[in-house]
Amino acid sequence: SNLLFSGIYTYGVGSKAVLTYRRPNNLLFELSYTGYEKGQTAVNFYYLQDRKVMISIPFRGKKFSAYTKLTYDYYVMPISNYSTAEWLISSSFRGVSANLTTYGLFLSEVDPSIYSNLSLSFNLPWKMIFTPQVQFDYTQYAFISAKAGLEKRIFGQGYATLSYEDNFRSNFQIFQFGLRYDFSFAQAGFTFWNTKNGPTLVESARGSVMMDTKSAYVGTTNRSSVTKGGIVVTSFLDLNANGVKDAGEPKIAGLNVSMAGGRIKRSEKDSSIRIFDLEPYTDYLIEIDRNSFDNISWQIKDKTMLVAVEPNQFRHIDVPVSVMGEASGTVYNEQNSGQARIIICIYNQDSALVARQLTEFDGYFNYLGLKPGNYTISLDKGQLEKLNMASSPQSIPFTIHESEDGDIVDWLEFRLKNNPTESIDAEITDTVQKKVESQIIHEDIMQTNSLVAEGKVSVQFGAFKKKENAVAMKEQIQSQFGKQALIIYGNDIYKVIITGFDTQQSAKDFLKEAKKQGFENAFILNSIPIGKIE
């Protein structure tokens, strides 16, 4: 789960491969290879191959943070080869930032060149920042240069800079003064240099206008976005759950996405998410938060999307949010009591099985995840045959209607009765219970397969054949929720539960939060499973 491999091949141009391994403490190890075919003209690089190794790790304390990264590159040139190395150490403590970077250049024909650059940053009164910097050459064991700079923020988004640099090796001194202002649509400024060769004045301005005709969007940025690409992500209620935005299906706000790279901006006007400053001809992985919405009937099928970015264009991505329906009811026995552990089967209009569920200890069942359409619900025929039982009715047709809040069908009821061809001497309730408990019901229908005892309402997170898996989940649950979890052992199964809920509603509220945090298979038990507490 911590290993990632990605590769790109462009016909006639070259290929790239990256292998990344990340430890839980954020130690990152990366191998990458980039190669270009001889004679290609699509990409203007002077080397044929770049082989890279990179190791990095962050450190963090209460008032201290640091980061270190070691990189080694080996370049294959048309005639010769060379390699470079870089070691970065960056830290921050009590408002003081420090950065030490050591570079190395290694050529087979000449002696290596190794030097370090040390820079500090101090926050001074009146919102000024002082940045001294020095370079040292290890090959000649001498200082190369020293520089000091002063920066102050003015007029809100303006910056004034003043610096002086002395290059000892070249006997060259530079005095510099600059002003810059960041407008919402552009950056404008000037820089004045004075050296022994005379003064120099440089004026600059940059910015971009972005237009998207499909969404009637016109925007500006103070960065240069020419040749860059963008992505527009919108979500809509897929009322008929066909994965396509049809007429009358509204846009909805609240979708949460994340992506490595670019700048994300939300629009309150049209509920869209725009991602700017993306490199063209690059595939970006967009991760979608399935728990973006409070309504549990709104469900997102795809968690990730791979999007190819084109230069000077916005790619439009519509994310369908399916509105799922809910079906619930009760199975009663001849004593008019709810019957536990009866298998419920739901079929679509093509007679395909779409859901399989077990009744709880009071005979209640509930299933959320039905697309709009016609369905038929019945009790499992195989189980009824083994029990020598019949149901009345044998099946119930029902319809899930299109609805923005999700349709609910909650009137489904079945009654168990003796099969007329069989005679049962014992009391019906005990007979049914014993026969149900004698069956082996697979865990893939996500319910308990042991007797339950009266008691507090519980939430079950998982059932495992191996104890170590149950222990791992218990520790994860206790860490995430801060609640004591139990492992109940019975029928060769280890169940992980949290109990002690006084009401069904309090358990449902907790279950909703658990599903938001990734425990999608958790469900409610109206009592505690019988077994040994491990």
Sequence and secondary structure as in RCSB ss.txt:
>XXXX:A:sequence
SNLLFSGIYTYGVGSKAVLTYRRPNNLLFELSYTGYEKGQTAVNFYYLQDRKVMISIPFRGKKFSAYTKLTYDYY
VMPISNYSTAEWLISSSFRGVSANLTTYGLFLSEVDPSIYSNLSLSFNLPWKMIFTPQVQFDYTQYAFISAKAGL
EKRIFGQGYATLSYEDNFRSNFQIFQFGLRYDFSFAQAGFTFWNTKNGPTLVESARGSVMMDTKSAYVGTTNRSS
VTKGGIVVTSFLDLNANGVKDAGEPKIAGLNVSMAGGRIKRSEKDSSIRIFDLEPYTDYLIEIDRNSFDNISWQI
KDKTMLVAVEPNQFRHIDVPVSVMGEASGTVYNEQNSGQARIIICIYNQDSALVARQLTEFDGYFNYLGLKPGNY
TISLDKGQLEKLNMASSPQSIPFTIHESEDGDIVDWLEFRLKNNPTESIDAEITDTVQKKVESQIIHEDIMQTNS
LVAEGKVSVQFGAFKKKENAVAMKEQIQSQFGKQALIIYGNDIYKVIITGFDTQQSAKDFLKEAKKQGFENAFIL
NSIPIGKIE
>XXXX:A:secstr
  EEEEEEEETTTEEEEEEEEE TT  EEEEEEEEE TT  SS  S SEEEEEEEEEEEE SSEEEEEEEEEEEE
E SS EEEEEEEEEEEEETTEEEEEEEEEEEESSS  EEEEEEEEEEEETTTEEEEEEEEEETTTTEEEEEEEEE
EEEETTTEEEEEEEEEETTTTEEEEEEEEEEE SS EEEEEEEEETTEEEEEEEEE EEEEETTTTEEEEESS  
TT EEEEEEEEEETT SSS  TT  EES   EE SSSEEEEETTTTEEEEEEE TT EEEEEE TT  S TTEE 
S SEEEEE  TT EEEEEEEEEE EEEEEEEE TTS B SS EEEEEETTS EEEEEE  TTSEEEEEEE SEEE
EEEE HHHHHHHTEEEESSEEEEEE   SS  EEEEEEEEEEE TTS   S HHHHHHHHHHHS   GGG    S
 EES SEEEEEEEESSHHHHHHHHHHHHHHH    EEEEETTEEEEEEEEESSHHHHHHHHHHHHHTT TT EEE
SSEE SEE 
